[in-house]
Amino acid sequence: MFSLYPRAQVNPAMGGLLASPDIVRNVSADLYTHVSSIPDPDTEKKWTKKDDLQANLGDTLFINDMIAIFEERKPLRPDEMTRFLNKGETLTNEDVGLQATIRILGKTQNYFARPIFLVRGRQAGIIPDMIPELGLKIALTKINPETGKFTFEISEGQRDYIVLKAMEKPLINVLWLGTLIVMLGFGVAVFRRYTEFVKMRDKGLEASE
């Protein structure tokens, strides 16, 4: 069992994506990994509206072939609402906020979306929540106090992704060993020729004397 940590950096001044590979070495083979593609962080993600879903607390929803559960609705405290205000704005007694929690059952883990619905005076504010791994944006757009139904707007965008390349180099150590043997042989040959040259040179000097 081992872990690899290849890295990548987007640097337009140096040609775009800079990859820093990671390697694990074994006797029989080496595993070489590097990141070859990532989303451009400067490109704004585009969202496409898909569906409007209505649900009561505890209902099961189907979002992009995934099962989701409307688990919780929670009123927001004044200090939680303050962070959504513009600079200089203050809360009044009539301002209310509510946060919904939707749990999405993924293949390997659960994801949580917590959209927020604010009411300030007679105006409603919608603060969606995004799940980049699934390419989903969920917004709470309406609350019906008579039926208790919540209306959620589902939008879909491109998922966050990383293209990771892994290459196995079998018997790479044999190649390196062969390279070292060739270099050693070359060094021995050079040393032998040099010693022979020295001997011949010395013999020539003795003959001239």
PyMOL commands that set and color helices and strands:
alter all, ss='L'
color gray80, all
select helices_A, chain A and resi 12-14+78-82+172-208
alter helices_A, ss='H'
color red, helices_A
select strands_A, chain A and resi 7-11+16-20+22-25+29-37+47-55+60-63+66-75+96-105+110-113+116-120+123-127+129-131+136-143+150-157+163-170
alter strands_A, ss='S'
color yellow, strands_A
deselect
rebuild
show_as cartoon
